[in-house]
Amino acid sequence: MTKDLNLELTRRELFRTGGMGLGASALMSLLGNDVGATEPSFDNPLRARHSDYPARAKSVIYIHMIGAPSQLDLYVDKPKLREMTGELCPEELFNSQQFAFIRSRPKMYGSQFKFRQFGESGQTFSELIPEIGALADDIAVIETMHGEQINHSPAQLFMQTGFGRFGRPSMGSWVTYGLGSENENLPSFVVMVTGSVGGAGNSMWGSGFLPTIYQGVEFRASGDPVLFLSNPRGVKKADRRKIVDTINQLNREQLLDLGDPEIATRIGQYEMAYKMQSSVPDLMDTSGETEDTHALYGSKPNATGFANNCLLARRLVERGVRFVQLFDQGWDHHSNIEKSIQNKAKSVDQPIAALLKDLKQRGLLDDTLVICGSEFGRTPMVQGALSSAGRDHHKDCFSIWMAGGGVRGGVRVGESDDLGFSITKDPVSVHDFHATVLHLLGMDHTALTYKYQGRQFRLTDVAGEPVQQILS
Amino acid sequence: MIRRTSIYTALVSLALVSTQAIAQQIDFEKQVWPILQSNCFDCHGEAIHEGNLRLDAKTLAFRGGITGIGIVSGKPDQSPLYLRLVTAAEGERMPAEREALAEDQIDVIRQWIEQGAKWPDSVGSDATEISRHWAYVSPSRPELPMVSDFQWPLNPLDYFILQKLDSKGISPSSRIDQRRLVRRVYLDLVGYPPTYEQVEHFVNDSSPDAYQKLVEGLLASPQYGVRWARPWLDLARYADSNGYQADQYRNVWPFRDWVINALNNDMPFDQFTIEQIAGDLLDEPTQSQQIATGFHRLTTLNVEGGTDPELSRLNQVIDRVNTTATVWLGSTIECSQCHNHKYDPFSQKEYYELLAYFNNTPIEVSGKSSAFNFYGPTINVNRSLKERRKYIAAEEKKQSVQKDLEKVTAQFDEGYGQWLQEMKTQSTESQEWHILRATNAVSTNGATLKILEDHSVLSTGENPDKDVYEIEFTSDLPEITGFKLEALTHDELPGKGPGRFTAERPNFVLQEFTLHHGGNVLKLSDALADFSQTNFEVSKAIDGDESTAWAIAPQFSKPHSAEFLIQEAIESDSPITLKARLVMNYGGSRVIGRVRLSAMTGQRKSNAPSKRILDLAAKLERNAKEEQELHNAFLKLQPEYVQAQKAVTDAEKALLALQAPTALVMSEMEKPRETYLLIRGEYKNNGDRVLASTPSILHAQLEEDSEQRDRLELARWLVSPENPLVARVTVNRWWAEFFGKGMVVTEEDFGSQGDLPTHPELLDWLAVEFMEQGWSMKHIHRLIVNSATYQQNSKARPDLQELDPTNRWLARMPRMRMSAEGIRDTMLQISGLLELQMGGEPIYPPQPAGIWRHVGRNAPKYNTSQQTDRYRRGVYVIWRRSAPYPAFTNFDAPDRTSCVVSRSRTNTPLQALTLLNDPMYWEMTQALGQHLHQRQRDGAVSLREMVSYAFMRTVSRKPSEREVDILSNLYIETVAQLSDRPADLMELVGQKDKSASAELGAWYYLANVLLNLDETITRN
């Protein structure tokens, strides 16, 4: 990493000067006849880079359930809590922490759903997610996540950037900064959203103080999949080709005159923009997928929605996209959780399971880390009346799971008390989670740094240890 | 400090138990010095003295660093030198980021201190003062250096630049040509390029001071302030919304206008600072001085349900401290929020002492329990005299129509009693309701519409952001005279509904409700609802306008209904099918969760009162409120009253539109808060109480014994001529705006981890000049653009490739891609659309649909500006933190959630797509194309001349022959091709001009090329 750090300094200098260029070698080739060459050279900020040590995963698909589902109704079975349903919450428990919405001493509320064991590992999952459950032996659940924020947007920022306020780069940005891209015709960090954007807004895939080239690019469900991808009315593909050629011809005149490598870069970027006008629609066009595949995901050719996004996620990592971030909104069940979570779980169970199965059958799961998480979990106490029971935010003990990309399947990390309220063994912080993800990608989280305001910043701030138990 | 002491005490007692070795006399030189030498001097030695500590010099080692004492003879448990070796506290144990010392080494240190810490004078350095980091020493004006060529420098700046070049054996570049120069200085000073005519005027002005005149004109232009406000607004994290989940609109633009005005007036930077930090604390502050304090009201604020208001407040104060240190001190004091600064001499205590200055403003969150809102001190902003006159006139008008209304009301006093009697006897008997059978229900956006047994339709499953329901009903009633639409509750709906928004606010927004029968749309009228939300009256659901709607907040979780009459009764002997269409495109899933439709038979007079009114009339006793309601219902039946009432409403609206806008300001509480050091920076983990004070490493406070430890004192301290940082940091940022990077490349960090200045003498010279010339920004900018350095050309040179590949010594001007706003302003200017109107509320230029679609209540709506507003400059574009303007984001604009000192400057394919295709840019492309087409038709000039004109209009310089060839070829080929493709052509140019549309199409393509050139978006 020492060598890389020196390189970082060079790159940093380049960003400062505006020189995000292709460098001398590419410049020479452009000045020759080799027009449009975009081979990444040493100072291309998105060139593919080697990791600190052998990487277990090359790409990441990170599903964030915006609003935060109840771990107690999906992953963690607490029979004792179920027995206590309707009893007043123990006084000391109520006084032990601040709640977002609960203001008076609430009743306990066990899950209304059945749990059962799955696979050889015998992990329990609830009846709401039978298809995910069936893959228990591929999945490692961290039962003992804990965060620091009890409100959605700060918690979303904390989960995505390791810091509960604005200004820091998101995990996808860090990863792209660390590893670069393996596909020149697509962005290296792609974001897809079902429902509304989470409260923290676009900062959830922002690049913070990292150069903006590392920010996520949203592939949108309606309109242009990438903003401004389609030509204005009446401008046909051949016309666009001619216009781009003319722009680049004139830019090459300038390049010859002024010799600024930035112009060479811009020529390359116009070529890439033109290529994206076909590569992105190709990617988004799922009509070529077999009926079996669509049946597996529950997707429909060229439709939108979560199932289609899962299918697109597979298509993206297949093409070498480094980091795919899916957001699915609608998990903030403060009331009527029984019906609501059932509906939501139903909408994601099949697609997520399909994604794992599909990656596996294509031999991609070994290289692809799939993460399913949320900004926090939910309380074992009821919010509101039992008749319209909901659950409040809970940051002190919640679950996320991972699969593929060097994760040991069938593992459960940590233990919580009988009520699912507090961690009793092996707590895993958000920084630990981040350290684990970077580790699986072959990066030492203490060495992936960026100097800003005189300080070497890390995704993991000043903490974090990879969770050894889930490494295969 | 409390924490450290207790940990230390524990450790010390442990240490005492574990080290029972018999004390031997320690020899400092042989035993202690080598340990210090090999473990400590790297960071605390002659070259580097982190934490202001040197351990290689006796005096300084005893004195200690920023935390105080270093060694107390005889008392290891009071000597940080020892304590820092054994502490378990994270980040405190020394040597930092390395293995702890071996136990026997630690023992040696402890015993040596116990034995009196004898350090022979002969060992180590005899230094008694720590040499200060360069940036903490006040600048003094250096002499102009000797240079190789006295002809070259045009002003003092150039001497420093040339001297450096001389020392490197590099020669400066030649002067840039006039055309490129005029474009450069326009872009740098006002932020958009000169027009074709302005370029011609300049190059034809042969007077010796033509350039100076040009510069003076630009410095005096009001557009100078618009251009230069942008970097300051980045520092100020200026945005029009809160940030976080409740990312609502804030009225903050008066601050933006204040900045632009201040820059245009060349307000001295010390005053500029004092007014922004503490304008409210000046004696009898003017309105403008109060608006200036908006600077620190621009922090993000989380008012999401369930937040902790006090924590939100603390986060704001922390942001104020950090931003102040970054902007005025170029220092990253932020690091000392949780612990003493690792590298720079700021202690954690000093951080909170600085925080204490900002800790005395009122909380900015209103609300109780779990629902909160943005809040805090505001003032009304006066407008111009003309506008105030208008306001007074409007007020008079309102009073006069109000009197009319009172008169009219009095007329009807008698009629009321009579009407009341009628009401008491009237009944609704003849009117009957019949639930209609739903037969088919479809959601256009993927929700599942289930028909329940009671004929209501429940929306389940997918909860789309927006939806339109189409529901079919059958009726076998012989005659229908009206309809009732019910929005019902259901257990499956969030908070029981009736809307599908959130469980806390299960609202719906029904924009349009239409009924179709036999291919006709039924004319619905006389809408009555059991309840309507303010400004969302039920009549708005049938007004044919989708920008208005019926909604029911805050009457959630209960059923609601709306009744409508139809103009002509539907009569039929056989069963009929009716189709209902409910448009609910407000967003955020504000759709009705359960719908039922009933038909009315019998009569209701179209001005018949609602059941509520009849019930009220029937009551034996009414309270005052009910009486008032009844009286109003009566009055509303009188046309004269309605007319008079409308006049009053109109007058009120007019008055409201003329009302002074508000601005957010700071204000000091009568009783200041107590400020405590927060242990590890943790909320509520209070350490010792601290009092407001400034960091000791910097210049002293103005008056040591002043009672006034307030923001005003801090502001004056920041701009004291003694402050070694403020002038350097400020001129360095401007330097970076002109030259691509600062002389100190790390513009945000002048501390020990920051870069050293490339031209330290020049930096100091400019800093002193700045302060001595009345803190005038325009003076510094004038010096820069009049320098020979600035007027060099920007061509790459083979010799520099090796000697100075990153152009640190400025032997040529760097080329720089412009800022996001600069690019838009430039395109507007070239296309001829630029509108220079200044000030006022933010503008909403076109952006694709669906950019603003984030969770959260009362989200503002993006109502695209029409007419000239959409062509105003980028600084006026609405800045919503959760989703900033996408054409800006793609060109590295920040989200303005925190202070940004310098934006990155990337070069990506998304930028190409934006300029090629963004409808906003395409609009400019078309405007330019139409202009060129028109000009071609107006004047009989050759194609080559036309192309040259278009090129010069875009990038100011003349094209080469080859460039003209390339563009002419495109034109000729395009005209030929488009003429063969009439359908494509029609799509491209519409019906504008049938006779010459292929030419117009070709100009569109040329305009598209020109507006995408690297040169067009680059400051050469």
Interface residues (C-beta under 8 A of the other chain):
Chain A: E13 L14 F15 R16 T17 G18 G19 M20 G21 A24 P45 I66 G67 Q98 F99 A100 F101 R103 I150 N151 H152 S153 P154 R165 F166 G167 P187 G195 S196 V197 G198 G199 A200 G201 N202 S203 G206 P211 T212 I213 V217 R220 S222 G223 D224 V226 L227 F228 L229 S230 N231 P232 R233 G234 V235 K236 D239 R240 K242 I243 V244 T246 I247 Q249 L250 N251 E253 Q254 D257 L258 G259 D260 E262 I263 T265 R266 Q269 Y270 M272 A273 M276 Q277 G305 Q329 G330 D332 H333 H334 S335 N336 K339 S340 N343 S347 S388 G390 D392 H393 K451 Y452 Q453 G454 R455 V462
Chain B: E90 G91 G243 Y244 Q245 A246 D247 T300 N302 E304 G305 G306 T307 D308 N315 D319 T326 T332 E334 C335 K342 Y343 D344 S369 S370 G446 T460 G461 E462 N463 D465 D491 E492 L493 P494 G495 K496 T502 A503 E504 G588 G740 K741 V745 T746 E748 D749 G751 S752 Q753 G754 S794 K795 A796 R797 Q801 T806 N807 P814 R815 M816 R817 P848 A849 G850 R853 H854 V855 G856 R881 S882 A883 P884 P886 T889 N890 D892 D895 T897 S898 S902 R903 S904 R905 T906 N907 T908 P909 L910 Q911 A912 L913 T914 L916 N917 D918 P919 W922 T925 S960 R962 E963 I966 L967 L970 E973 T974 D984 L985 M986 E987 L988 V989 G1001 Y1005 N1008 V1009 N1012 L1013 D1014 E1015 T1018
